[in-house]
């Protein structure tokens, strides 16, 4: 299947050690497109997105949201207990609704999620675009603005959801880049 980002693109940007692949299982309740993408293209991990590792402890994160919230003493809505934990986008928890294939985020300190991406393909595409942005980063303010514009254009062409609201995690990260914090 043709995706907006290929396995080769992800490996080129993150290295082979920077990509996690997930096996497909017969009878899995995971959205078929998400399962195929995670098995074939994979999920990158780097300083922007840490795949299933809790930043503060280094211990593996439970696979599902319910057990993770239970371990933290947080309430988890019953319909979200089986959402899959993908990792952390800087400090925000990133989860996958296995039924719909949509990506949601729990920003640090928030008890409710926000829709972040329409699917895992869009999420990985945006991680790749952000990696290109940070790799190309310079101190030249005009050039940074141009790179940020190109990032926005590329991402919204694939999926407008990540940048649709000024308060999304991606807009916060982009603001940090523009302020010279990366």
Residue frames as a rotation matrix with the C-alpha (Angstrom) as fourth column:
UNK 1
0.580 0.815 0.000 0.00
0.815 -0.580 0.000 0.00
0.000 0.000 -1.000 0.00
UNK 2
-0.284 -0.628 0.724 1.21
0.601 -0.705 -0.376 3.54
0.747 0.328 0.578 -0.79
UNK 3
0.426 0.350 -0.834 1.49
0.890 -0.330 0.315 5.86
-0.165 -0.876 -0.452 2.21
UNK 4
0.958 -0.048 0.283 2.32
0.005 -0.983 -0.184 9.55
0.287 0.177 -0.942 2.66
UNK 5
0.226 -0.921 0.317 5.57
-0.972 -0.191 0.137 8.39
-0.065 -0.339 -0.939 4.28
UNK 6
0.597 -0.059 -0.800 7.51
-0.307 0.905 -0.296 5.20
0.741 0.422 0.522 3.53
UNK 7
0.924 -0.337 -0.180 9.51
0.350 0.557 0.753 2.85
-0.154 -0.759 0.633 5.68
UNK 8
0.112 -0.927 0.358 12.62
0.939 -0.020 -0.345 4.06
0.327 0.374 0.868 3.84
UNK 9
0.160 0.022 0.987 11.79
0.008 -1.000 0.021 7.70
0.987 0.004 -0.160 4.72
UNK 10
0.911 0.260 0.320 11.40
-0.309 -0.083 0.947 6.83
0.272 -0.962 0.005 8.39
UNK 11
0.702 -0.707 -0.084 14.64
0.680 0.630 0.376 4.82
-0.213 -0.321 0.923 8.50
UNK 12
0.038 -0.700 0.713 16.56
0.726 -0.471 -0.501 7.57
0.686 0.537 0.490 6.67
UNK 13
0.233 0.140 0.963 15.43
-0.273 -0.941 0.202 10.18
0.934 -0.310 -0.181 9.21
UNK 14
0.663 0.184 0.726 15.54
-0.736 -0.015 0.676 8.15
0.136 -0.983 0.126 12.43
UNK 15
-0.512 -0.853 -0.100 17.94
-0.834 0.521 -0.181 5.30
0.207 -0.010 -0.978 11.67
UNK 16
-0.189 0.425 -0.885 17.06
-0.141 0.880 0.453 1.62
0.972 0.211 -0.107 11.90
UNK 17
-0.695 -0.131 -0.707 17.48
0.631 0.363 -0.686 1.69
0.346 -0.923 -0.169 15.69
UNK 18
-0.924 0.333 -0.187 15.05
-0.188 -0.822 -0.537 4.62
-0.332 -0.461 0.823 15.84
UNK 19
-0.302 0.853 -0.425 12.07
-0.837 -0.024 0.547 2.72
0.456 0.521 0.721 14.40
UNK 20
-0.705 0.198 0.681 9.78
-0.358 0.730 -0.582 0.28
-0.613 -0.654 -0.444 16.21
UNK 21
-0.578 0.530 -0.620 7.74
-0.556 0.299 0.775 -2.24
0.596 0.793 0.122 14.26
UNK 22
-0.373 0.571 0.731 4.63
-0.754 0.272 -0.597 -3.93
-0.540 -0.775 0.329 15.62
UNK 23
-0.994 -0.013 0.107 3.61
0.044 0.856 0.514 -7.44
-0.098 0.516 -0.851 14.56
UNK 24
-0.309 0.936 -0.169 0.17
-0.889 -0.221 0.400 -8.02
0.337 0.274 0.901 13.08
UNK 25
-0.890 0.096 0.445 -2.05
-0.168 0.840 -0.516 -10.61
-0.423 -0.534 -0.732 14.74
UNK 26
-0.651 0.742 -0.160 -4.97
0.113 0.303 0.946 -12.50
0.751 0.598 -0.281 13.23
UNK 27
0.131 0.836 -0.532 -8.14
0.804 0.224 0.551 -11.61
0.580 -0.500 -0.643 15.06
UNK 28
-0.755 -0.453 -0.475 -6.69
0.644 -0.650 -0.403 -8.37
-0.126 -0.610 0.782 16.42
UNK 29
0.357 0.919 -0.165 -9.21
0.883 -0.390 -0.260 -5.65
-0.303 -0.053 -0.951 17.18
UNK 30
-0.300 -0.559 -0.773 -6.77
0.195 -0.829 0.524 -3.02
-0.934 0.007 0.358 15.94
UNK 31
0.648 0.483 -0.588 -7.93
-0.377 -0.467 -0.800 -1.00
-0.661 0.740 -0.121 12.94
UNK 32
0.699 -0.330 0.635 -6.59
0.588 0.771 -0.246 -2.89
-0.408 0.545 0.732 9.88
UNK 33
0.721 -0.437 0.538 -4.92
0.238 -0.573 -0.784 0.14
0.651 0.694 -0.309 8.27
UNK 34
0.618 -0.492 0.613 -3.19
-0.772 -0.528 0.354 1.09
0.149 -0.692 -0.706 11.55
UNK 35
0.645 -0.351 0.679 -1.98
-0.137 0.820 0.555 -2.49
-0.752 -0.451 0.481 12.08
UNK 36
0.727 -0.353 0.589 -0.62
0.687 0.389 -0.614 -2.72
-0.013 0.851 0.525 8.54
UNK 37
0.696 -0.456 0.555 1.13
-0.155 -0.849 -0.505 0.65
0.702 0.265 -0.661 8.84
UNK 38
0.597 -0.459 0.658 2.74
-0.784 -0.161 0.599 -0.13
-0.169 -0.874 -0.456 12.23
UNK 39
0.621 -0.352 0.701 3.97
0.182 0.934 0.308 -3.50
-0.763 -0.063 0.644 10.92
UNK 40
0.585 -0.324 0.744 5.26
0.811 0.230 -0.538 -2.22
0.003 0.918 0.397 7.59
UNK 41
0.421 -0.397 0.815 6.39
0.143 -0.859 -0.492 1.38
0.896 0.324 -0.305 8.09
UNK 42
-0.191 -0.482 -0.855 6.83
0.883 0.297 -0.364 1.43
0.429 -0.825 0.369 11.84
UNK 43
0.895 0.442 0.065 6.77
0.329 -0.750 0.574 4.06
0.303 -0.492 -0.816 14.55
UNK 44
0.023 -0.961 0.275 9.85
0.282 -0.257 -0.924 6.28
0.959 0.099 0.265 14.97
UNK 45
0.831 0.124 -0.542 11.30
0.556 -0.162 0.815 7.23
0.013 -0.979 -0.204 18.32
UNK 46
-0.184 -0.888 0.422 13.62
0.633 -0.435 -0.640 10.12
0.752 0.150 0.642 19.15
UNK 47
-0.893 -0.229 -0.387 13.81
0.449 -0.501 -0.740 13.16
-0.025 -0.835 0.550 21.43
UNK 48
-0.702 0.708 0.076 10.45
-0.652 -0.682 0.330 14.46
0.286 0.182 0.941 20.15
UNK 49
0.474 0.877 -0.085 8.54
-0.797 0.468 0.381 11.19
0.374 -0.113 0.921 20.48
UNK 50
-0.690 -0.629 0.359 9.56
-0.724 0.616 -0.311 8.50
-0.025 -0.474 -0.880 22.96
UNK 51
-0.043 0.679 -0.733 7.85
-0.578 0.582 0.572 5.28
0.815 0.448 0.367 22.03
UNK 52
0.711 0.587 -0.387 6.33
-0.064 0.603 0.795 3.59
0.700 -0.541 0.466 25.12
UNK 53
-0.224 -0.726 -0.650 8.89
0.805 0.239 -0.544 4.61
0.550 -0.645 0.531 27.72
UNK 54
0.823 0.528 -0.207 7.97
0.546 -0.638 0.543 6.77
0.154 -0.560 -0.814 30.67
UNK 55
0.373 -0.724 0.580 10.38
0.051 -0.608 -0.792 9.72
0.926 0.325 -0.190 30.63
UNK 56
0.378 -0.207 0.902 10.58
-0.827 -0.514 0.229 10.02
0.416 -0.833 -0.365 34.41
UNK 57
0.525 -0.100 0.845 11.23
-0.633 0.618 0.466 6.38
-0.569 -0.780 0.261 35.26
UNK 58
-0.430 -0.692 -0.580 12.49
-0.903 0.314 0.294 4.51
-0.021 0.650 -0.760 32.21
UNK 59
-0.635 0.271 0.724 10.11
-0.052 0.919 -0.390 1.62
-0.771 -0.285 -0.569 33.00
UNK 60
-0.919 0.317 0.233 8.02
0.309 0.218 0.926 0.23
0.243 0.923 -0.298 30.16
UNK 61
-0.614 0.789 0.019 4.61
-0.759 -0.584 -0.289 1.79
-0.216 -0.192 0.957 29.77
UNK 62
-0.329 0.589 0.738 1.61
0.154 0.805 -0.573 -0.57
-0.932 -0.075 -0.356 29.83
UNK 63
-0.871 -0.023 0.491 0.23
0.484 0.142 0.864 -1.32
-0.090 0.990 -0.112 26.36
UNK 64
-0.107 0.939 0.328 -3.25
0.747 -0.142 0.650 -0.03
0.656 0.315 -0.686 27.19
UNK 65
-0.364 0.011 0.931 -4.52
-0.206 -0.976 -0.069 3.22
0.908 -0.217 0.358 28.65
UNK 66
0.676 0.733 0.068 -6.63
-0.250 0.142 0.958 1.63
0.693 -0.665 0.280 31.43
UNK 67
0.642 -0.482 -0.596 -3.70
0.741 0.590 0.320 -0.10
0.197 -0.647 0.736 33.20
UNK 68
-0.423 -0.814 0.397 -1.47
0.657 -0.577 -0.484 2.97
0.624 0.056 0.779 32.74
UNK 69
-0.121 0.456 0.882 -4.05
-0.397 -0.836 0.377 5.29
0.910 -0.305 0.282 34.30
UNK 70
0.845 0.436 -0.308 -4.67
0.049 0.511 0.858 2.71
0.532 -0.741 0.411 37.05
UNK 71
0.175 -0.884 -0.434 -0.97
0.920 0.303 -0.247 2.65
0.350 -0.357 0.866 37.88
UNK 72
-0.705 -0.442 0.554 -1.03
0.322 -0.896 -0.306 6.44
0.632 -0.038 0.774 38.11
UNK 73
-0.650 0.535 -0.539 -4.20
0.615 -0.046 -0.787 6.52
-0.446 -0.844 -0.299 40.20
UNK 74
-0.789 0.381 -0.481 -6.16
-0.539 -0.806 0.245 8.26
-0.294 0.452 0.842 37.42
UNK 75
0.070 0.890 0.451 -9.70
-0.050 0.454 -0.890 7.45
-0.996 0.040 0.076 36.35
UNK 76
-0.930 -0.310 -0.197 -10.03
-0.225 0.054 0.973 6.08
-0.291 0.949 -0.120 32.83
UNK 77
-0.012 0.967 -0.254 -13.34
-0.935 -0.101 -0.339 6.17
-0.354 0.234 0.906 30.95
UNK 78
0.135 0.103 0.985 -14.46
-0.126 0.988 -0.086 2.57
-0.983 -0.113 0.147 30.29
UNK 79
0.933 0.292 0.212 -14.65
0.164 0.180 -0.970 3.14
-0.321 0.939 0.121 26.53
UNK 80
0.656 -0.749 -0.094 -10.96
-0.623 -0.468 -0.627 4.17
0.425 0.469 -0.774 26.52
UNK 81
0.600 -0.421 0.681 -9.50
-0.522 0.440 0.731 1.42
-0.607 -0.794 0.044 28.74
UNK 82
0.447 -0.390 0.805 -8.28
0.523 0.844 0.119 -0.55
-0.726 0.368 0.581 25.72
UNK 83
0.966 -0.241 -0.090 -6.83
-0.230 -0.651 -0.724 2.37
0.116 0.720 -0.684 23.79
UNK 84
0.605 -0.793 -0.070 -3.23
0.776 0.607 -0.170 1.56
0.177 0.048 0.983 22.92
UNK 85
0.742 -0.470 -0.477 -0.40
-0.065 -0.759 0.648 3.57
-0.667 -0.450 -0.594 24.43
UNK 86
0.838 -0.470 0.277 2.06
0.377 0.131 -0.917 4.60
0.395 0.873 0.287 21.71
UNK 87
-0.182 -0.936 -0.302 4.39
0.947 -0.085 -0.308 6.79
0.263 -0.342 0.902 23.80
UNK 88
0.354 0.206 -0.912 5.09
0.623 -0.779 0.066 10.41
-0.697 -0.592 -0.404 24.63
UNK 89
0.330 -0.200 0.922 5.23
0.718 -0.581 -0.383 13.45
0.612 0.789 -0.048 22.37
UNK 90
-0.385 -0.600 0.701 7.71
-0.270 -0.653 -0.707 15.41
0.882 -0.462 0.090 24.51
UNK 91
-0.958 0.011 0.287 5.55
-0.281 0.170 -0.944 15.30
-0.059 -0.985 -0.160 27.68
UNK 92
-0.071 0.996 -0.059 2.10
-0.970 -0.083 -0.230 14.51
-0.234 0.041 0.971 26.25
UNK 93
-0.492 -0.003 0.870 0.83
-0.110 0.992 -0.058 10.93
-0.864 -0.124 -0.489 26.28
UNK 94
-0.399 0.308 -0.864 -0.03
-0.917 -0.133 0.376 9.66
0.001 0.942 0.335 22.77
UNK 95
-0.474 0.351 0.807 -2.65
-0.127 0.880 -0.457 6.91
-0.871 -0.320 -0.373 22.40
UNK 96
-0.868 0.189 -0.458 -4.34
-0.439 0.135 0.888 5.07
0.230 0.973 -0.034 19.54
UNK 97
0.006 0.927 0.374 -8.05
-0.773 0.242 -0.586 4.27
-0.634 -0.286 0.718 19.48
UNK 98
-0.787 -0.461 0.411 -7.83
-0.153 0.790 0.593 0.70
-0.598 0.404 -0.693 18.13
UNK 99
-0.017 0.881 0.472 -11.39
0.597 0.388 -0.702 0.74
-0.802 0.270 -0.533 16.81
UNK 100
0.880 0.441 -0.179 -11.16
0.174 -0.649 -0.741 3.91
-0.443 0.621 -0.647 14.69
UNK 101
0.294 -0.864 0.408 -7.39
0.944 0.197 -0.264 4.17
0.148 0.463 0.874 14.18
UNK 102
0.671 -0.007 0.742 -7.38
0.070 -0.995 -0.073 7.80
0.739 0.101 -0.667 15.36
UNK 103
-0.320 -0.848 -0.422 -4.52
0.744 0.051 -0.667 9.22
0.587 -0.527 0.615 17.41
UNK 104
0.784 0.553 0.281 -5.30
0.197 -0.652 0.732 11.13
0.588 -0.518 -0.621 20.60
UNK 105
-0.389 -0.920 0.053 -3.08
0.319 -0.188 -0.929 12.99
0.864 -0.345 0.367 23.04
UNK 106
0.740 0.443 -0.507 -3.31
0.629 -0.187 0.755 13.65
0.240 -0.877 -0.416 26.76
UNK 107
0.213 -0.686 0.696 -1.35
-0.073 -0.721 -0.689 16.87
0.974 0.095 -0.204 27.33
UNK 108
-0.626 -0.555 -0.548 0.64
0.508 0.244 -0.826 17.00
0.592 -0.796 0.129 30.55
UNK 109
-0.969 0.218 -0.118 -1.63
-0.001 -0.480 -0.877 17.75
-0.248 -0.850 0.465 33.50
UNK 110
-0.390 0.871 -0.299 -4.84
-0.906 -0.304 0.294 17.20
0.165 0.386 0.908 31.49
UNK 111
-0.546 0.258 0.797 -7.38
-0.315 0.819 -0.480 14.50
-0.777 -0.513 -0.366 32.32
UNK 112
0.586 0.751 0.303 -9.08
0.067 0.328 -0.942 14.43
-0.807 0.573 0.142 28.93
UNK 113
-0.327 -0.737 0.591 -7.69
0.648 0.281 0.708 13.70
-0.688 0.615 0.386 25.50
UNK 114
0.211 0.296 -0.932 -7.62
-0.560 -0.744 -0.363 15.75
-0.801 0.599 0.009 22.33
UNK 115
0.816 0.037 0.577 -7.81
0.435 0.618 -0.655 14.36
-0.380 0.786 0.488 18.81
UNK 116
0.113 -0.877 -0.468 -4.31
-0.186 -0.481 0.857 14.77
-0.976 -0.010 -0.217 17.38
UNK 117
-0.755 -0.384 -0.531 -4.35
-0.599 0.073 0.798 12.87
-0.267 0.920 -0.285 14.05
UNK 118
0.270 0.893 -0.360 -6.87
-0.963 0.251 -0.098 11.11
0.003 0.373 0.928 11.85
UNK 119
0.978 0.001 -0.207 -4.62
-0.019 0.996 -0.084 8.02
0.207 0.086 0.975 11.76
UNK 120
0.595 -0.804 0.011 -1.18
0.288 0.226 0.931 6.64
-0.750 -0.550 0.366 12.59
UNK 121
0.164 -0.512 0.843 0.07
0.985 0.034 -0.171 7.38
0.059 0.858 0.510 9.06
UNK 122
0.611 0.136 0.780 -0.57
0.231 -0.973 -0.011 11.10
0.757 0.187 -0.626 9.58
UNK 123
0.961 -0.269 0.067 1.12
-0.132 -0.230 0.964 10.96
-0.244 -0.935 -0.256 13.00
UNK 124
0.313 -0.892 0.327 4.28
0.653 0.452 0.608 9.36
-0.690 0.023 0.724 11.59
UNK 125
0.253 -0.176 0.951 4.28
0.851 -0.428 -0.305 11.73
0.461 0.887 0.041 8.61
UNK 126
0.838 0.125 0.531 4.15
-0.075 -0.938 0.338 14.68
0.541 -0.323 -0.777 11.04
UNK 127
0.770 -0.637 0.037 6.95
0.109 0.188 0.976 13.21
-0.629 -0.748 0.214 13.18
UNK 128
0.117 -0.733 0.670 9.06
0.952 0.276 0.136 12.97
-0.284 0.622 0.730 10.02
UNK 129
0.406 0.097 0.909 8.22
0.554 -0.817 -0.160 16.52
0.727 0.569 -0.385 8.95
UNK 130
0.976 -0.053 0.210 9.07
-0.196 -0.623 0.757 17.82
0.091 -0.781 -0.618 12.43
UNK 131
0.508 -0.845 0.166 12.36
0.503 0.448 0.739 15.91
-0.699 -0.292 0.653 12.38
UNK 132
0.083 -0.437 0.896 13.22
0.960 -0.208 -0.190 17.55
0.269 0.875 0.402 9.04
UNK 133
0.723 0.262 0.639 12.34
0.139 -0.962 0.237 20.93
0.677 -0.082 -0.732 10.55
UNK 134
0.920 -0.379 0.097 14.53
-0.188 -0.213 0.959 20.47
-0.343 -0.901 -0.267 13.62
UNK 135
0.319 -0.838 0.443 17.39
0.779 0.498 0.380 18.99
-0.539 0.224 0.812 11.57
UNK 136
0.045 -0.244 0.969 17.31
0.859 -0.486 -0.163 22.04
0.511 0.839 0.187 9.27
UNK 137
0.849 0.404 -0.341 16.97
0.528 -0.673 0.518 24.50
-0.020 -0.619 -0.785 12.15
UNK 138
-0.261 -0.899 0.350 19.24
0.768 -0.414 -0.490 27.54
0.585 0.141 0.798 12.06
UNK 139
-0.385 0.044 -0.922 19.52
0.743 -0.578 -0.337 30.71
-0.548 -0.815 0.190 14.08
UNK 140
-0.998 0.035 0.058 18.46
0.013 -0.740 0.672 32.76
0.066 0.671 0.738 11.03
UNK 141
-0.556 0.830 -0.039 14.96
-0.093 -0.108 -0.990 33.94
-0.826 -0.547 0.138 11.98
UNK 142
-0.028 0.545 -0.838 13.79
-0.942 -0.296 -0.161 34.32
-0.336 0.785 0.521 8.38
UNK 143
-0.558 -0.256 -0.789 14.93
-0.596 0.785 0.167 30.82
0.577 0.564 -0.591 7.51
UNK 144
-0.967 0.250 0.048 13.27
0.122 0.622 -0.773 29.35
-0.223 -0.742 -0.632 10.61
UNK 145
-0.239 0.919 -0.313 10.00
-0.493 -0.392 -0.777 31.05
-0.837 -0.031 0.547 9.62
UNK 146
-0.100 0.141 -0.985 10.32
-0.982 0.144 0.120 29.56
0.158 0.980 0.124 6.13
UNK 147
-0.861 -0.262 -0.436 10.97
-0.207 0.963 -0.171 26.05
0.465 -0.057 -0.884 7.51
UNK 148
-0.773 0.629 0.075 7.97
0.030 0.155 -0.987 26.42
-0.633 -0.761 -0.139 9.85
UNK 149
-0.040 0.752 -0.658 5.78
-0.842 -0.380 -0.382 27.49
-0.537 0.539 0.649 6.92
UNK 150
-0.352 -0.174 -0.920 6.93
-0.773 0.608 0.181 24.45
0.528 0.774 -0.348 4.90
UNK 151
-0.999 0.016 -0.034 6.20
0.034 0.770 -0.637 22.20
0.016 -0.638 -0.770 7.90
UNK 152
-0.427 0.900 -0.090 2.66
-0.291 -0.231 -0.928 23.59
-0.856 -0.370 0.361 8.21
UNK 153
0.013 0.410 -0.912 2.03
-0.991 -0.117 -0.067 23.21
-0.134 0.904 0.405 4.47
UNK 154
-0.649 -0.341 -0.680 3.30
-0.499 0.866 0.042 19.62
0.574 0.367 -0.732 4.34
UNK 155
-0.965 0.259 0.043 1.37
0.116 0.567 -0.816 18.52
-0.235 -0.782 -0.577 7.44
UNK 156
-0.289 0.930 -0.225 -1.96
-0.385 -0.328 -0.862 20.15
-0.876 -0.163 0.453 6.55
UNK 157
-0.265 0.146 -0.953 -1.80
-0.950 0.133 0.284 18.67
0.168 0.980 0.103 3.05
UNK 158
-0.772 -0.087 -0.630 -1.82
-0.069 0.996 -0.052 15.18
0.632 0.003 -0.775 4.59
UNK 159
-0.030 0.740 -0.671 -4.07
0.887 0.330 0.324 15.90
0.461 -0.586 -0.666 7.61
UNK 160
-0.114 0.003 0.993 -5.26
-0.048 -0.999 -0.002 19.33
0.992 -0.048 0.114 8.83
UNK 161
0.742 0.557 -0.373 -6.11
0.288 0.237 0.928 17.97
0.605 -0.796 0.015 12.31
UNK 162
0.139 -0.733 -0.666 -2.65
0.977 0.210 -0.027 18.36
0.159 -0.647 0.746 13.96
UNK 163
-0.847 -0.527 -0.072 -2.54
0.531 -0.844 -0.078 22.13
-0.020 -0.105 0.994 13.37
UNK 164
-0.203 0.876 0.437 -6.27
0.623 -0.229 0.748 22.93
0.755 0.424 -0.500 13.31
UNK 165
0.870 0.479 -0.116 -6.33
0.362 -0.461 0.810 24.40
0.334 -0.747 -0.574 16.82
UNK 166
0.375 -0.757 0.535 -3.76
-0.464 -0.653 -0.599 26.82
0.803 -0.024 -0.596 18.24
UNK 167
0.295 -0.193 0.936 -3.59
-0.948 0.062 0.312 24.73
-0.118 -0.979 -0.165 21.43
UNK 168
0.962 0.029 -0.270 -2.55
-0.089 0.972 -0.215 21.43
0.256 0.231 0.939 19.83
UNK 169
0.624 -0.779 0.068 0.72
0.271 0.297 0.916 19.82
-0.733 -0.553 0.396 20.87
UNK 170
0.124 -0.597 0.793 2.16
0.990 0.129 -0.058 20.33
-0.067 0.792 0.607 17.39
UNK 171
0.573 0.115 0.811 1.44
0.319 -0.943 -0.092 24.07
0.755 0.311 -0.577 17.48
UNK 172
0.958 -0.268 0.100 3.07
-0.191 -0.337 0.922 24.28
-0.214 -0.902 -0.374 20.91
UNK 173
0.347 -0.871 0.347 6.17
0.619 0.490 0.613 22.49
-0.704 0.002 0.710 19.64
UNK 174
0.207 -0.216 0.954 6.27
0.902 -0.337 -0.271 24.68
0.380 0.916 0.125 16.54
UNK 175
0.888 0.137 0.440 6.07
-0.025 -0.939 0.343 27.79
0.460 -0.315 -0.830 18.75
UNK 176
0.750 -0.661 0.037 9.04
0.061 0.125 0.990 26.48
-0.659 -0.740 0.134 20.73
UNK 177
0.111 -0.702 0.703 11.04
0.953 0.277 0.125 26.06
-0.282 0.656 0.700 17.53
UNK 178
0.394 0.122 0.911 10.16
0.602 -0.783 -0.156 29.58
0.695 0.609 -0.382 16.43
UNK 179
0.950 -0.038 0.309 11.21
-0.249 -0.686 0.684 30.91
0.186 -0.727 -0.661 19.85
UNK 180
0.177 -0.974 -0.142 14.60
-0.641 -0.005 -0.767 29.21
0.746 0.227 -0.626 19.51
UNK 181
0.306 0.011 0.952 14.01
-0.909 0.302 0.288 26.60
-0.284 -0.953 0.103 22.20
UNK 182
0.942 -0.029 0.335 15.01
0.110 0.968 -0.226 23.66
-0.318 0.250 0.915 19.98
